[in-house]
């Protein structure tokens, strides 16, 4: 799975969770010190999130980080299949199972 696909998937999950909590992008942005436009970009998968920002958003949205990444086990599968684009460093492959 390419980085862009991961960014889009996480963004969709953030949007779904925000809507489930009946929060606006503006409300989420205010809670983490951003503009609503930045939240729009994250949700659209237009920009990457730092790990620190992702943790902050997960806390605001009261969701475990793992939930935002469900379905990404294919990343490890691509690496084992010999794909260079999604290859995972050896130390991470051991963690991926």
N, C-alpha and C positions, 0 to 999 in steps of 0.2 A: 504494500500500500504506500503510495507516495505521500510526501509531507502535506501537499495541498489537500488531499483527500482526508487526511487526519484532521487538519485544521477545520475543514468544512463539517466533518462529523461532530467534532467537539462543539463547534459553533451552533449546530442544530440542536444538540443536547442542552446547551445553555439556554437557548431560546425556549425550548419545550419546558424546561424546569421553571424558567422565569414566568412563563404563561400559566403554568400549573399553580404557582404561588400568587397569581393575579397581580404581578408587579409590572410596571412600565419600564421601558429602557431608561427613562429619566430617573426613576426611583433607584434602580440598581446603580446607575452611574453616580448618583449623589452619595450612595453608601460607600462607594470605593474611590471617590475623588476623581472621577472621570467625566467626560461629556457623554451625552446619550449617543452622539455620533460614533464615539469609540466603541460603545457597546454594540451598535449596529454593525460595525465592521467585524467585531469578534463573532457575532451571531451569523453573519453572512459568510464567514470563513475567508474574509478578504485580507486579514492580517493575522500573523501568528501571535499567540499569547505566551508570555513568559510563564515559567512555573509559578513564580510568586503571585502573579496576577491571577492565574488559574486557581490557585489555592484560595485567594481572596474571594473570587467569584463563587467558588464552590461553597465557601462558608456563608456568604450572603444568601445563596440560593438553598442553603441547608441540604446539600447533597454530597455524598462521598465522591472523591475523585474517581474511584474505580467505575462508578456509574457513568461518568462522562466518557470513559474509554471503552465501554463494553463493545465487543465486536472487533476489537483491533488485534486479536490473536493471529489474524492473517498476516500481520507484519512479520512474525517469526516464520510462518510458512513460506513466504516469498523468499526470505533469506536462505532457508534450507534448500529451496529449489534452484539456488544458484543465481538469482536475480541480483545484479549489482546495485540497481537503483534503490531498493529497499533493504540493502544488507544491514545486518545488525552486528555490532562488535561482539566478539567471542564471549566477553564477560556478561553481556546482556542476553545472549542466546541461552546460556545456562539458566538464567532466571526465567526465560520464556518457556522453558520446558522442552 
